[in-house]
Amino acid sequence: MPPAVHVISLSVGSLVRVYESPSIAAVLSGTGRLVDGADARLRETAKWLGEAMLPDALRVGAPGYIATNGVRMMHAKVRYFAAKSGYDAARYGTP
């Protein structure tokens, strides 16, 4: 599928539904990127998806593997800073 198709499916499909989650919205609002930068997040996700879906892309050292590690590290960093910045884990669960 062309990358544009993935961007459309991500934006109107999965990500819109995911962002409805109060816990995810709380984390994103803490980053300041809930509204600002949404288009950049969609492009970043589409870029990662394109890299991760290529044949053999998830083999150690391959571009998709490296990109996936980068995404996981970024999410870990966001969870760390959310926990240190007053994220209400009792209300929303562990970020």
C-alpha positions as CSV (number, residue, x, y, z in Angstrom):
1,M,0.0,0.0,0.0
2,P,1.2,3.5,-0.7
3,P,2.3,5.5,2.3
4,A,-0.6,7.9,1.9
5,V,-3.0,5.1,2.5
6,H,-1.3,4.3,5.8
7,V,-1.4,7.9,6.9
8,I,-5.1,8.1,6.2
9,S,-5.9,4.9,8.0
10,L,-3.8,5.9,10.9
11,S,-5.3,9.4,11.2
12,V,-9.0,8.6,10.8
13,G,-8.8,5.0,12.1
14,S,-6.6,3.8,14.8
15,L,-5.0,7.0,16.3
16,V,-8.2,8.9,16.6
17,R,-9.7,6.0,18.6
18,V,-6.6,5.6,20.7
19,Y,-6.5,9.3,21.6
20,E,-10.1,9.0,23.0
21,S,-8.6,7.1,25.9
22,P,-8.4,9.3,29.0
23,S,-5.1,7.9,30.1
24,I,-3.5,8.4,26.7
25,A,-4.9,11.9,26.4
26,A,-3.6,12.7,29.9
27,V,-0.1,11.6,28.9
28,L,-0.2,13.5,25.5
29,S,-1.5,16.7,27.2
30,G,1.4,16.5,29.6
31,T,3.8,16.4,26.6
32,G,2.1,19.4,25.0
33,R,1.6,17.4,21.9
34,L,-2.1,16.4,22.2
35,V,-3.2,19.0,19.6
36,D,0.0,20.7,18.6
37,G,2.2,18.4,16.5
38,A,-0.5,15.9,15.7
39,D,0.4,16.0,12.1
40,A,4.0,15.4,12.9
41,R,3.1,12.4,15.1
42,L,1.1,10.9,12.2
43,R,4.0,11.3,9.8
44,E,6.4,9.8,12.4
45,T,4.1,6.9,12.9
46,A,3.7,6.4,9.2
47,K,7.5,6.5,8.7
48,W,8.0,3.9,11.4
49,L,5.3,1.7,9.9
50,G,6.8,1.9,6.5
51,E,10.2,0.9,7.9
52,A,8.9,-1.8,10.1
53,M,6.8,-3.5,7.5
54,L,9.5,-4.1,4.9
55,P,10.6,-7.7,4.5
56,D,13.2,-8.6,7.1
57,A,12.8,-5.1,8.6
58,L,12.7,-6.4,12.2
59,R,15.9,-8.4,12.1
60,V,18.5,-7.1,14.5
61,G,20.2,-4.1,13.0
62,A,17.8,-3.6,10.2
63,P,16.1,-0.2,9.7
64,G,12.7,-1.3,11.0
65,Y,14.4,-2.8,14.1
66,I,16.3,0.4,14.8
67,A,13.2,2.5,14.2
68,T,11.2,0.3,16.5
69,N,13.8,0.6,19.3
70,G,13.7,4.4,18.8
71,V,9.9,4.4,19.2
72,R,10.1,2.2,22.3
73,M,12.8,4.4,23.9
74,M,10.7,7.5,23.1
75,H,7.6,6.0,24.8
76,A,9.7,5.0,27.8
77,K,11.0,8.5,28.1
78,V,7.4,9.9,27.9
79,R,6.3,7.4,30.6
80,Y,9.2,8.4,32.8
81,F,8.5,12.1,32.6
82,A,4.7,11.6,32.9
83,A,5.3,9.8,36.2
84,K,7.6,12.5,37.4
85,S,5.3,15.3,36.4
86,G,2.2,14.5,38.3
87,Y,0.5,11.9,36.0
88,D,-2.4,10.4,38.1
89,A,-1.6,6.7,38.0
90,A,-4.3,6.0,40.6
91,R,-6.8,7.4,38.2
92,Y,-5.5,6.4,34.8
93,G,-3.2,3.4,35.5
94,T,0.4,3.2,34.7
95,P,1.3,5.2,31.6
